[in-house]
Amino acid sequence: MPAPGVVAALAADAAGEALTVQYAAYLSEARRYGTTEIPPLRETVAQLAADLQDPAVLGFGAWIGPRLVGSVRLRGERLGTGRGCDELARFSVAPDAQGHGIGRALLERAHAELVAGDVTWLVAGARSEENLRLYRRAGYEETGRLVDTAGVELRRLERLAPA
């Protein structure tokens, strides 16, 4: 599979397609943890579209031809100010497109919105080693652990945008 042809802003009118990719990506996580109650699988099209319309949210998608194969959202009130602590959320790559640089391209695009001093944080399943490796390679470090509403143990990771 080729690298993503386009990584660009994700608009609210792509919410249905983005949710399909998100569901497909997070189903493997649901199987790993034995529950479909994880928050990314509980989100609706209306919620995702509303998130993408929020001025404090930047959404990015990766397309191969006309197909959306990945997405991520960066949430924060002070994006790109060097004073923000922004959440990297709902990072998703279609299962058949994983392992081809799409996740890395999405991370790089989201990180391009940040300035020195911005902190991004995310959560990942404590047993999701492939995801944790990707985040560590991108400069994220574990800062804590928590349990989500489905009872899944998560690792919180943070990254300081370099100067």
N, C-alpha and C positions, 0 to 999 in steps of 0.2 A: 504494500500500500504506500502511495506517495506521501510526502510531508504535506501538511495543510496548505492549500492554495491561497487561502485568505484567512487572516485573523483580523477581525474588525469589531466595531461596536455591535452590540446585540440590542435590537429594538423590541418593544413590547409586542409588536405584531408577530414576532417569532416565538412567543411564549409557548405555544402548543408544541412546536418542534423541539424547543429547548427542554421542555418537560419530558418529552419522549426520550431524549438522550439521557436526561437526568435519571429517570426511572430505570432505564436499561443499565446504566452505570452503577446505580446504588442497589440494584437487585443482588448483585454478587456480594455486596457488603451485608445485605439482609441475610443471605444464606450463611455467610461466615459467622454472623452473630445470632442466628436463629430467631430473628424477628423482622417483620415487615413494618414495624411501628417506628422505625427511625425517621426523624424529621424530614429528610429529603424525599421520602416516599409518601409523606402525608401532605406535601404541598400541592396546591391546585393550580390550574392554568391562571385563574383570576389572581391568585396571590403572587405568582411569578410575574405576571404582566404588571401588577401594581408595583412590585419591587423594581422592575425595570423602568417604570415611570417616575420613581422617586428621585429627586435631584441629588440625593446623597448616595446614590447607587450608580456604579458604572458596570454595565454588563458587556462581556466580550464573547464572541463565538468564533469557532474554527469551522471552515467549510472546505470540503473537497468537492469541487464542482458545485452543483446545486444543493448538496447534502450537508446539513449541519452535523458535525461529528463531535463537537465538544463545546463547553461553555463554562464560564466562571463569572462571579459577581464580586466586585470590590465595594464594600459598604463603609462609609465614614462621613461624618459631618465636615471634616476639614481635609478632604483629599488634596494631596499635592501641596500642602502648606509647610511641611517640615515639622509640624506640631501634632499631626494626627496619629491616631491609633486605629487603623482600618482593618476590617474583617475581610478575609478572602473566603467567600462562601460558595457552596453548591458547585464546587469544582467537579466537572463531569466530562468524561470522554467515553464515547460509545465503545462497548466491549470489543467489537471487531476492529476498532481503530486504535486500540491501546498498544503501546510499545513502539510507536512510530514517530515520536517527537511532538505529538499534538499537545499533550499536557505541558511540556516544556515551553512550547510556543505560546500557549495561553498564559502561563505564569509570566513569561517575559513581557507579554503585552500589558498585563495588569501592573507589573512592576514599573513599566515605563511611565505610568501616571504618577508615580511617587517622586518625591524629592528627598534629598539627604535629610535624615532625621525622622522621616515617617516610619512608623512601625506598622507592619502588617502582622496579623495573627490569624490562625486557623485552627480547626480541630480535625483530628483524624482518629479513626478507630485504633485502639491500642494494639490490636493484632493485625492491622493492615500494613504489613511490612513493605509491600511494593510502593504504596503511597507515601509512607514515611521516608523511604529511601529517596524518592523524587523530591520531597520537601527539604530533606537534609542537603541534597545536592544543590538546591536553590538557595541555601543559606539559612534555613529555618532551624531553630533550636528549641528543644522541649523546655517549657516553663512551668508545666503543671499537668495535673490529671483531674478529670471530672467524669461524671456519669450523666448521660443524656436522659431524656424522658422515657426512652425505651429500655433503660437499664444497661446500655452499652457503655463500657469504659472507653473514654476518649483521652487523647493526648492533646494538650494545647501547645502549639508551636508559634514562635515569633521570629520576625526578621526585621532588622533595622536597615532601612534603605541606605546604601553607601553614599559617601560624599563624591 
